Amino acid sequence: MKIHLHLGAHKTASTFIQNWLFVHKEQLNANGVCYIPLEKLRNNISNSIRHLIDKPLDIKSKLDSLISENYIKDQNPEILIISEENFLGSPESLGNSGILYQDFHQRVAALSNLFIDNEVKVFLSIRSYDSFYPSMYAEIFRHGYFYSFDYFIDKLDINNNSWLSVINIIKNHFGEPYLWKYESFKSNYKMIIADLSTLQINDNDINIKRVIRQSLPLKAINLALASKGFLTKMELRRLVGFLADKMQYDTRGPKVGFNDPELIRNLQEKFNNECRILGLN
């Protein structure tokens, strides 16, 4: 059984891809492909990844059960698709440490141990730092990181954080990954999803204009930060949940982002240089 391991990264249309795979589960099954829905994967595997070293048989047993639940045929699937950006690490770890996927080397070693008998192809999207960092900040703010964007940026290890480091770790365990830039996803989505799913994709199969989940806008973050002194942390979480899921915003409003044009240029240049090294246009 081959493994197609989609690792995100975070904030690179992973949820869009996962939803598409879920909707097309029966079609995937009919073509010898098994996809494990994200919720089931997280409940049974993702949250237990730290046990892959000391209890590998337990995790493998859970994985086998998930395959049986999500594959309709008697024999094993030819391809198993696993899509889970949290295998890279949690977004919150970036806010707490400032380091991009700080413990990924341990996580990928655990995944390598889990799939030691399988041929694994890793799929990974990377995003320009000038938009990736603000998007990650907005994401972890949703989950209780109630600090300003300036505080978040001050903690970032901007000089040393590198997609190249993440990709080299993948190469050491699984060989060359299938890479694409988030910025080019809309132009190449049919090819990317076709290669991940092994299905032929028609124009009617994907609504690329549909946004699964908007990032929390700046006005919502500012409102929550202004409420910190008046609300308990639980109340603040409920407010942010309401602002994230229930409020309708003017899409023309400002978003979280860098204000320093020189820093933006430097972050874009760093990303573009890395893309040239990786052979990404």
C-alpha positions in Angstrom: 0.0 0.0 0.0 1.3 3.4 -1.0 0.9 6.4 1.3 0.1 9.9 0.0 0.9 12.1 3.0 -0.3 15.6 2.6 1.2 17.8 5.4 -0.3 21.2 4.6 1.4 23.4 5.5 -1.0 25.4 7.6 -2.9 28.2 5.9 -2.2 26.9 2.4 -5.7 25.7 1.4 -5.4 22.4 3.4 -9.0 22.5 4.6 -10.2 23.0 1.0 -8.3 19.9 -0.1 -9.5 17.9 2.9 -13.1 18.8 2.2 -12.8 17.8 -1.4 -11.3 14.5 -0.5 -14.1 13.9 2.0 -16.9 14.7 -0.5 -15.3 12.3 -3.1 -14.7 9.4 -0.7 -16.9 7.0 -2.6 -15.2 7.9 -5.9 -11.8 7.4 -4.3 -12.8 4.0 -2.9 -14.0 2.9 -6.3 -10.5 3.6 -7.6 -8.6 1.7 -4.9 -7.9 4.8 -2.8 -8.8 5.3 0.9 -9.1 8.7 2.5 -9.4 9.0 6.3 -11.4 12.0 7.3 -9.5 14.6 9.3 -11.7 14.4 12.4 -11.3 10.7 12.7 -7.6 11.0 12.0 -7.1 13.6 14.7 -9.2 11.7 17.3 -7.3 8.5 16.8 -3.8 9.2 15.4 -2.8 12.9 15.4 -3.2 13.5 19.1 -1.2 10.3 19.8 1.7 10.9 17.5 4.1 11.3 20.5 3.3 7.6 21.4 4.6 6.3 18.0 8.0 5.8 19.4 7.0 4.0 22.6 3.7 2.4 21.5 4.0 1.9 17.7 1.8 -1.2 17.6 -1.1 0.6 19.3 -1.0 3.4 16.7 -0.7 1.0 13.8 -3.7 -1.0 15.1 -5.7 2.2 15.2 -4.7 3.1 11.7 -5.7 -0.3 10.4 -9.1 0.1 12.0 -9.5 3.5 10.4 -8.7 2.0 7.0 -11.3 -0.7 7.5 -13.9 1.9 8.5 -13.3 4.1 5.5 -12.6 1.6 2.7 -15.5 -0.4 1.3 -13.6 -3.2 -0.3 -12.4 -6.4 1.3 -8.7 -6.0 0.4 -6.4 -3.2 1.4 -6.5 -0.1 -0.7 -3.7 0.6 -3.3 -3.2 4.1 -2.0 -4.0 5.6 1.5 -4.3 9.4 1.6 -3.6 11.1 4.9 -4.0 14.8 5.0 -3.0 16.4 8.3 -1.1 19.7 8.7 -0.8 19.2 12.4 1.7 16.4 11.7 4.1 19.3 11.0 3.4 20.8 14.4 0.8 23.0 16.0 0.3 26.6 14.9 0.5 27.6 18.6 4.1 26.3 18.8 5.1 29.1 16.4 3.5 31.7 18.7 5.1 30.3 21.8 8.6 29.6 20.5 8.9 31.8 17.4 10.4 28.8 15.5 8.8 27.3 12.4 7.6 23.7 13.3 10.1 23.4 16.1 9.7 19.7 16.8 9.0 18.5 13.3 12.1 16.4 13.2 10.7 14.3 16.0 7.3 14.1 14.4 8.5 13.0 11.0 10.7 10.4 12.6 7.6 9.0 14.3 5.7 9.0 11.0 8.6 7.3 9.3 8.4 4.6 11.9 4.7 4.2 11.4 5.1 3.8 7.6 8.3 1.9 7.7 6.8 -0.9 5.4 5.2 1.5 3.0 6.2 3.6 0.0 5.5 7.2 1.1 5.0 10.3 -1.1 4.8 13.6 0.8 2.8 16.5 -0.6 3.5 20.0 0.8 2.5 23.5 0.0 4.6 26.4 1.1 3.6 30.1 1.4 5.5 33.4 1.3 6.5 34.5 4.7 5.0 38.0 4.4 1.4 36.5 4.2 2.1 33.2 6.1 3.1 34.8 9.4 0.0 37.1 9.6 -2.3 34.2 8.6 -0.8 31.9 11.3 -1.1 34.7 13.9 -4.8 35.1 13.0 -5.2 31.3 13.3 -3.6 30.9 16.7 -5.5 34.0 18.0 -8.7 32.0 17.3 -7.4 29.3 19.7 -6.6 31.5 22.6 -3.3 33.3 21.8 -4.6 36.7 22.9 -1.6 38.9 22.2 -0.9 41.6 19.7 0.6 41.0 16.2 3.6 43.1 17.2 4.2 40.8 20.2 3.9 37.7 17.9 6.4 39.2 15.4 8.9 40.2 18.1 9.1 36.5 19.1 9.6 35.1 15.6 12.9 33.8 14.6 12.6 35.4 11.2 16.2 35.0 10.1 16.4 31.3 10.8 12.9 30.1 10.0 13.1 28.4 6.7 10.9 26.2 4.5 14.2 24.7 3.3 14.9 23.3 6.7 11.4 21.7 6.9 11.8 20.2 3.4 15.3 18.8 4.1 13.8 16.9 7.1 11.2 15.4 4.8 13.8 14.5 2.3 15.9 12.7 4.9 13.0 10.4 5.8 10.8 10.1 2.7 12.8 11.4 -0.3 11.8 14.3 -2.5 8.4 15.7 -1.7 5.8 16.9 -4.1 5.9 20.7 -3.6 3.9 23.7 -4.8 3.6 27.3 -3.8 0.3 28.4 -2.2 0.3 31.4 -4.4 0.1 29.2 -7.4 -2.6 26.9 -6.1 -5.5 28.6 -7.9 -3.7 28.1 -11.2 -2.7 24.5 -10.6 -5.4 23.1 -8.3 -6.7 20.5 -10.8 -3.2 19.0 -11.3 -2.4 19.1 -7.6 -5.6 17.4 -6.5 -5.4 14.9 -9.3 -1.8 13.9 -8.4 -2.8 13.6 -4.7 -6.0 11.7 -5.3 -4.9 9.8 -8.5 -8.3 10.8 -10.0 -9.0 12.6 -13.2 -10.4 16.0 -12.2 -13.1 17.8 -14.2 -13.9 21.5 -14.1 -17.2 20.7 -12.4 -15.5 18.7 -9.6 -14.0 21.7 -7.8 -15.3 25.1 -6.9 -12.0 27.0 -6.4 -13.8 30.3 -5.7 -15.4 28.8 -2.5 -13.5 29.9 0.6 -13.8 27.3 3.4 -12.8 29.6 6.3 -11.9 33.2 6.3 -9.0 34.4 8.5 -10.0 36.5 11.4 -9.9 40.1 10.2 -8.0 42.9 12.0 -11.1 44.6 13.3 -12.2 41.4 15.1 -8.7 40.9 16.6 -8.6 44.6 17.8 -12.1 44.3 19.3 -11.0 41.1 21.2 -7.8 42.7 22.4 -9.7 45.8 23.6 -11.9 43.4 25.7 -9.1 41.6 27.5 -9.3 43.8 30.6 -13.1 43.3 30.9 -13.6 39.6 30.2 -12.4 36.3 31.6 -10.3 34.1 29.3 -13.2 31.8 28.8 -15.5 34.8 27.9 -12.8 36.1 25.6 -12.6 32.7 23.9 -16.4 32.8 23.4 -16.2 36.3 22.0 -13.5 35.3 19.5 -15.5 32.2 18.5 -18.5 34.4 17.8 -16.4 36.9 15.9 -14.8 34.1 13.9 -17.8 32.0 13.1 -20.9 34.2 13.2 -19.9 37.7 12.2 -20.2 38.9 8.6 -17.4 41.3 7.7 -16.8 43.8 4.9 -14.2 42.0 2.8 -12.7 45.3 1.9 -11.6 45.9 5.5 -8.0 45.7 6.6 -6.3 42.4 7.5 -3.5 41.6 9.9 -0.2 42.2 8.3 3.2 43.8 8.3 3.5 47.6 8.2 7.2 47.8 7.3 7.6 47.8 3.5 11.3 46.9 3.8 10.5 43.9 6.0 7.8 42.8 3.5 10.3 43.0 0.7 12.9 41.0 2.6 10.5 38.3 3.5 9.3 38.0 -0.1 12.9 37.9 -1.3 13.8 35.2 1.1 10.8 33.1 0.0 11.6 33.7 -3.7 15.2 32.7 -3.2 14.1 29.5 -1.5 11.7 28.8 -4.3 14.5 29.1 -6.8 16.6 26.7 -4.9 13.6 24.3 -4.8 12.9 24.7 -8.5 9.5 26.2 -7.9 8.4 28.9 -10.4 
